[in-house]
Amino acid sequence: MKIPIAYNISQWGSATEILYCCPNCETSFSILGKRNKFCYNCGIEIQWHNVLLNVDKDIAEKYHNNYNEQKEIILNINKKNMGGTNK
């Protein structure tokens, strides 16, 4: 079982939803379901327990308005997910 990898923050709806991809084949989960137990492309089992699903509005706004900080914000989300903290 592997933890999905954050790669973006959605600009649709609340604009705070974190978009994830498979840690094995990098297929996005935003197309066929956000919390699949298995990757529909490679079949690897995905562990969603303690994975952040949303960020607060301030972080989302910072992400959407400052291209230079996007990489660091996503890196921090992935670090939090690896550490098992959930908000």
N, C-alpha and C positions, 0 to 999 in steps of 0.2 A: 504494500500500500504506500502510495506517495502523495505528498501534499501538492495541490495545484499551484501554478505560478501566476502571480498577478502580473498583468502587462499593460493595463489601462484603467482609467476611471471613466465610466460612461458619461456622455453628455446628454443622454435622454432621460426622461422622467425626472426623478429627484436629482439627477446628476451627481449622486454620491455612491452609486453602485460600483464595486470593483469588478473588473472583467478578468477572468482567469483562462489559462490554457493548460493543456496537459504537460506535466513535467517530463514526459518521455518523448512525445512526438510534436509538441507545441501546437496541437490543434485547439482552436478556441472553443470554449464551452458556451459562448454567448449565442450560438446559432440553434442548437438542438436541446438546450436545457442547461440551467446554471449550476445544478448540483448533481450531476450524473455520478452514480457510484462507480462506473467504469467509463473509460474513454471510448467513445463510439468509433474512433479511428484505429487505435492500436490495442485496445482491450485492457490496458493496465487499470488496476483498481485504484480509485482516488479516495483519499481520506479528507473529508470536509470538516471533521471535528476540530473546533478551535480556530477555524479559518475566518478572518475578517471578511464580511460581506459588503460593508459600507464604510465610508469615512465620514467624518463630520463635514458640515458645509464649508467651514473655513479651509480645511485641507483641500477639498474638492475645488473650491474657488482658486486657491493658490495653484493647484495643478493645471486648471484650465486656462489661467491667465499668465502663467510664467513658464514658458517652454524650457528654460534653463533648469528649473527645479523638478521637472517631471520624472526624470530618471532617478533622482534621489528619493522622491516620494514613493515610487514603486519599489525601490530597493528597501526602504524602511518597512513597507507593508510586508514584503516577503520575509524580512528578518523577524518581524513580529509573529508571522505565521509559523516560522520554523521554531520560535521559542515557545509557542503554545499559548500566547496571550490572546484574549478575545475581548472585543469591546462591542 
